[in-house]
Amino acid sequence: MKPITIKDIARQLNISVSTVSRALQNHPDISERTKQIVQECARQLNYKPNLMASNLRTCKNTTIGVVIPELNHHFFSSVLDGIEQAANEAGYHIVICQTREDVHKEIEAIHTLISTRVAGILVGVSKQTTELHHLQEVIDNGIPLILYDRPCPSLKCDQVVSDDYMGAYNAVEYLLQTGCKRVVCLTSSKQLEVSRRRFQGWRDALLHYGVPASEDWVVECDTRMRAIVDTPLILQSELRPDAFFCVNDDCAAGVLHAAKILGVNIPDELAICGFSDAPICRATMPMLTTVQQHGAEIGKRAMTKLLNRLDGDDKHPKTEMVPTDLIVRETTK
């Protein structure tokens, strides 16, 4: 079906196209009665404005591209909520591209956003992303680029991320202060800067308290199902751990599930800490201790940085770290 245009509204009301256009834009030269008639007709015909055409007319681009790894992931949906709030308040619209952690979809999304000439692009890179040529292409095309959550230190653009290092350090420090002595680190691939920083926080907290940071206590495991499989093997090892620090909450929930099946007492025999503060943390029994990342705040700050760039801020790119908070619940002492 052909989309409704302002010409269709003008034809329906037998008035000029320019009158319809100005009425829809709430122009002061158009009477309130005419505005009401035009806007009611637009609703009845299900008229949708053409944002790209409007941008060309006004010489102002108000469309922002957002590349997101997973829409159904609580943290990323929180980031998106913060981005959308800040964008709406500033009169901008967002176009969302989901990559499902696939670098090929990420590259395709970036090229599509460049070709549609969006005003700026906000990107949470995929787990698979190692080469940054497509992101450099955004910068080379003069389009403001902001990275959120997953930093890429070699890329010269603004970045807004959680303070992953201190979040991990504080969590592991708490585990040690409450009596834990053997803290296993369940982590994602170390090609991700996020994983490296959380691993470094785990390691440095152990070393600060005189506990050897053994590589045997580091396991690549970042999903619930993988944690359910790996946890019994880890608990049956010679150096049985008394705590798990997990790279995310899904992983922590998997550890908890497996430990309960094995009859392990939580938290007396085994403490568990996640990362993000997803809704699952409050749905488990016992409820999960975790590190809160403040996703909505990250989204707002990332969008604010982009708006500053669009307003002509020519300062050198900076990385802004959003502080985390340790949320102590029932899986730790």
C-alpha positions as CSV (number, residue, x, y, z in Angstrom):
1,M,0.0,0.0,0.0
2,K,1.3,3.4,-1.0
3,P,2.1,5.6,2.0
4,I,-0.1,8.6,2.7
5,T,1.5,12.0,1.9
6,I,0.5,15.6,2.7
7,K,-0.8,15.8,-0.9
8,D,-3.4,13.2,0.0
9,I,-4.5,15.2,3.1
10,A,-4.7,18.4,1.0
11,R,-6.8,16.6,-1.6
12,Q,-9.1,15.2,1.1
13,L,-9.7,18.6,2.7
14,N,-9.5,20.6,-0.6
15,I,-6.8,22.9,0.7
16,S,-3.3,23.7,-0.4
17,V,-0.3,21.4,0.3
18,S,1.5,24.3,2.0
19,T,-1.4,24.9,4.4
20,V,-1.3,21.2,5.4
21,S,2.4,21.3,5.9
22,R,2.3,24.3,8.1
23,A,-0.6,23.0,10.1
24,L,1.2,19.8,10.8
25,Q,4.2,21.8,12.0
26,N,2.0,23.9,14.2
27,H,2.9,27.1,12.3
28,P,1.6,30.3,14.0
29,D,0.2,31.6,10.8
30,I,-2.4,28.8,10.6
31,S,-5.5,29.1,12.7
32,E,-6.2,26.6,15.6
33,R,-9.3,25.4,13.8
34,T,-7.4,24.6,10.6
35,K,-4.7,22.8,12.6
36,Q,-7.3,20.7,14.4
37,I,-9.0,19.7,11.1
38,V,-5.7,18.9,9.4
39,Q,-4.3,16.9,12.3
40,E,-7.5,14.9,12.7
41,C,-7.5,14.1,9.0
42,A,-3.9,13.0,9.3
43,R,-4.8,10.7,12.1
44,Q,-7.7,9.2,10.2
45,L,-5.6,8.5,7.1
46,N,-2.7,7.2,9.3
47,Y,-0.3,9.7,7.9
48,K,3.4,9.2,9.0
49,P,5.9,12.1,8.3
50,N,8.9,11.4,6.1
51,L,11.8,12.3,8.5
52,M,14.4,12.2,5.8
53,A,12.5,14.6,3.5
54,S,11.9,16.9,6.5
55,N,15.6,16.9,7.3
56,L,16.4,17.9,3.7
57,R,13.9,20.7,3.8
58,T,15.1,22.1,7.2
59,C,18.8,21.4,6.5
60,K,18.9,19.7,10.0
61,N,19.3,16.0,10.4
62,T,17.5,14.7,13.4
63,T,18.0,11.0,13.0
64,I,20.5,9.1,15.1
65,G,21.6,5.5,14.4
66,V,21.9,3.1,17.4
67,V,23.7,-0.2,17.0
68,I,22.9,-2.6,19.8
69,P,24.2,-6.1,20.4
70,E,21.0,-7.6,22.0
71,L,17.6,-6.0,22.4
72,N,16.4,-8.7,24.8
73,H,19.4,-8.2,27.1
74,H,18.4,-6.2,30.2
75,F,21.5,-4.1,30.3
76,F,21.4,-3.1,26.6
77,S,17.6,-2.4,26.8
78,S,18.4,-0.1,29.8
79,V,21.1,1.7,27.7
80,L,18.6,2.1,24.9
81,D,16.0,3.5,27.2
82,G,18.5,6.2,28.4
83,I,19.5,7.0,24.8
84,E,15.9,7.4,23.7
85,Q,15.0,9.6,26.6
86,A,17.9,12.0,25.9
87,A,17.3,11.9,22.2
88,N,13.6,12.7,22.5
89,E,14.2,15.6,24.9
90,A,16.6,17.1,22.3
91,G,14.1,16.6,19.4
92,Y,16.0,13.7,17.8
93,H,14.8,10.4,16.6
94,I,16.6,7.1,16.7
95,V,16.9,4.2,14.3
96,I,17.8,0.9,16.0
97,C,20.0,-1.8,14.4
98,Q,20.4,-5.1,16.3
99,T,23.5,-7.2,15.6
100,R,22.8,-10.3,17.8
101,E,26.5,-10.3,18.6
102,D,27.3,-10.9,14.9
103,V,30.2,-8.7,13.6
104,H,28.9,-9.2,10.0
105,K,25.5,-7.7,10.9
106,E,27.3,-4.9,12.7
107,I,29.3,-4.0,9.6
108,E,26.2,-4.1,7.5
109,A,24.3,-1.9,10.0
110,I,27.1,0.6,10.0
111,H,27.3,0.8,6.2
112,T,23.5,1.2,6.1
113,L,23.5,4.1,8.6
114,I,26.3,5.8,6.8
115,S,24.5,5.6,3.5
116,T,21.3,6.9,5.0
117,R,23.3,9.9,6.3
118,V,22.2,9.8,9.9
119,A,23.4,12.7,12.1
120,G,25.4,10.5,14.4
121,I,25.9,6.9,15.4
122,L,26.0,5.2,18.9
123,V,27.5,1.7,18.9
124,G,27.8,-1.2,21.4
125,V,30.3,-3.4,19.5
126,S,29.6,-7.2,19.2
127,K,31.6,-9.8,21.1
128,Q,33.1,-10.9,17.7
129,T,34.4,-7.4,16.8
130,T,38.2,-7.3,16.6
131,E,38.8,-5.3,13.4
132,L,37.6,-1.7,13.6
133,H,37.7,-0.6,9.9
134,H,34.0,-0.1,9.7
135,L,33.9,2.1,12.8
136,Q,36.9,4.1,11.5
137,E,34.8,4.6,8.3
138,V,32.2,6.4,10.3
139,I,34.8,8.8,11.6
140,D,36.3,9.2,8.2
141,N,32.9,10.2,6.8
142,G,32.6,13.0,9.3
143,I,29.8,11.4,11.3
144,P,30.1,11.7,15.1
145,L,30.7,8.2,16.6
146,I,30.1,7.3,20.3
147,L,30.9,3.9,21.7
148,Y,29.0,2.7,24.8
149,D,29.6,-0.2,27.2
150,R,32.3,-2.0,25.3
151,P,35.4,0.2,24.8
152,C,37.8,0.1,21.9
153,P,40.9,2.0,23.2
154,S,42.6,2.2,19.8
155,L,39.7,4.1,18.3
156,K,39.8,7.9,18.5
157,C,36.2,8.7,19.4
158,D,34.1,9.4,22.5
159,Q,33.3,6.4,24.6
160,V,31.0,5.9,27.7
161,V,31.5,2.8,29.7
162,S,31.0,1.2,33.1
163,D,34.0,1.3,35.5
164,D,34.3,-2.4,35.0
165,Y,37.7,-2.6,36.7
166,M,36.5,-1.1,40.0
167,G,33.2,-2.9,39.8
168,A,35.1,-6.2,39.7
169,Y,37.7,-5.1,42.3
170,N,35.1,-4.0,44.8
171,A,33.0,-7.2,44.3
172,V,36.0,-9.5,44.8
173,E,37.3,-7.4,47.7
174,Y,33.9,-7.9,49.4
175,L,34.1,-11.7,48.9
176,L,37.5,-11.8,50.5
177,Q,36.5,-9.5,53.4
178,T,33.5,-11.9,54.2
179,G,35.9,-14.9,54.5
180,C,36.2,-16.3,51.0
181,K,39.7,-17.5,50.1
182,R,39.4,-19.3,46.7
183,V,37.5,-17.1,44.3
184,V,37.0,-18.5,40.8
185,C,36.6,-16.0,37.9
186,L,34.1,-16.9,35.2
187,T,34.8,-14.6,32.3
188,S,34.1,-13.9,28.6
189,S,36.7,-14.0,25.8
190,K,39.6,-11.8,26.7
191,Q,39.5,-10.2,23.2
192,L,36.7,-8.1,24.8
193,E,38.1,-5.1,26.6
194,V,35.2,-5.4,29.1
195,S,36.3,-8.9,30.0
196,R,39.9,-7.9,30.3
197,R,39.0,-5.1,32.8
198,R,36.8,-7.3,34.9
199,F,39.5,-10.0,35.0
200,Q,42.1,-7.4,36.0
201,G,39.8,-6.2,38.8
202,W,39.5,-9.8,40.0
203,R,43.2,-10.4,39.8
204,D,44.3,-7.1,41.5
205,A,41.9,-7.6,44.4
206,L,43.3,-11.1,45.1
207,L,46.9,-9.8,44.9
208,H,46.1,-6.9,47.2
209,Y,44.9,-9.3,49.9
210,G,47.8,-11.7,49.4
211,V,45.8,-14.4,47.6
212,P,47.5,-16.0,44.6
213,A,45.6,-15.2,41.4
214,S,46.0,-18.7,39.9
215,E,45.2,-19.1,36.2
216,D,43.4,-22.4,37.2
217,W,40.8,-20.2,38.8
218,V,40.0,-18.4,35.5
219,V,37.4,-20.1,33.3
220,E,35.9,-18.8,30.0
221,C,32.2,-19.2,30.7
222,D,29.7,-16.4,30.1
223,T,26.3,-18.0,29.6
224,R,23.8,-19.7,32.0
225,M,23.9,-23.0,30.2
226,R,27.7,-23.1,30.0
227,A,27.8,-22.3,33.8
228,I,25.4,-25.1,34.6
229,V,27.7,-27.5,32.8
230,D,31.0,-26.1,34.1
231,T,30.1,-25.5,37.7
232,P,30.0,-29.2,38.9
233,L,33.4,-29.8,37.2
234,I,34.9,-26.8,39.0
235,L,33.4,-27.7,42.4
236,Q,34.7,-31.3,42.1
237,S,38.3,-30.1,41.4
238,E,41.1,-30.6,43.9
239,L,41.2,-26.9,44.8
240,R,37.4,-26.5,45.4
241,P,36.5,-22.8,45.3
242,D,34.4,-21.1,48.0
243,A,33.2,-18.3,45.7
244,F,32.5,-17.4,42.1
245,F,32.9,-14.0,40.6
246,C,30.9,-14.1,37.3
247,V,31.2,-11.8,34.3
248,N,27.4,-11.4,34.1
249,D,24.2,-12.3,35.9
250,D,23.1,-15.0,33.5
251,C,26.4,-16.8,34.3
252,A,25.9,-16.3,38.0
253,A,22.3,-17.7,37.8
254,G,23.7,-20.8,36.1
255,V,26.3,-21.3,38.9
256,L,23.5,-20.9,41.5
257,H,21.3,-23.4,39.7
258,A,24.0,-26.1,39.4
259,A,25.2,-25.5,43.0
260,K,21.6,-26.0,44.4
261,I,21.3,-29.3,42.4
262,L,24.5,-30.5,44.0
263,G,23.2,-29.6,47.4
264,V,25.8,-26.9,48.1
265,N,24.7,-24.4,50.8
266,I,24.6,-20.8,49.5
267,P,26.2,-18.6,50.8
268,D,27.8,-20.6,53.7
269,E,29.7,-23.1,51.5
270,L,29.7,-21.1,48.3
271,A,29.3,-17.4,47.6
272,I,28.2,-16.1,44.2
273,C,28.4,-12.6,42.6
274,G,27.2,-11.5,39.2
275,F,27.6,-8.4,37.2
276,S,24.9,-6.0,35.7
277,D,21.9,-6.3,38.2
278,A,19.5,-7.8,35.7
279,P,15.9,-8.7,36.8
280,I,17.0,-12.4,37.2
281,C,19.0,-11.3,40.3
282,R,15.8,-10.7,42.2
283,A,14.0,-13.7,40.7
284,T,16.4,-16.4,42.0
285,M,16.2,-18.1,45.4
286,P,18.4,-17.0,47.1
287,M,18.6,-13.6,45.4
288,L,21.9,-12.8,43.6
289,T,24.6,-10.4,44.8
290,T,25.8,-8.4,41.8
291,V,27.5,-5.3,40.5
292,Q,25.0,-2.6,39.3
293,Q,26.1,-1.0,36.0
294,H,23.4,1.8,35.6
295,G,22.7,1.1,31.9
296,A,20.2,4.0,31.5
297,E,22.7,6.5,32.8
298,I,25.3,5.2,30.3
299,G,22.8,5.6,27.5
300,K,21.9,9.2,28.6
301,R,25.6,10.2,28.9
302,A,26.4,8.6,25.5
303,M,23.6,10.5,23.8
304,T,24.6,13.8,25.5
305,K,28.1,13.4,24.2
306,L,26.8,12.9,20.7
307,L,24.5,16.0,21.0
308,N,27.6,18.0,22.2
309,R,29.5,16.9,19.1
310,L,26.5,17.9,16.9
311,D,26.5,21.3,18.6
312,G,30.1,21.8,17.5
313,D,32.1,20.5,20.5
314,D,35.6,20.0,18.9
315,K,37.4,18.9,22.0
316,H,39.6,15.8,21.9
317,P,37.7,12.5,22.2
318,K,37.3,11.3,25.8
319,T,36.4,8.1,27.6
320,E,33.9,8.6,30.4
321,M,33.5,5.9,33.1
322,V,30.2,5.6,34.9
323,P,30.7,4.3,38.5
324,T,29.2,0.9,39.5
325,D,27.7,-0.1,42.8
326,L,27.9,-3.5,44.6
327,I,24.4,-4.7,45.4
328,V,24.7,-7.3,48.3
329,R,21.9,-9.8,48.4
330,E,21.6,-13.4,49.6
331,T,24.3,-15.3,47.6
332,T,27.1,-13.7,49.7
333,K,27.6,-13.5,53.4
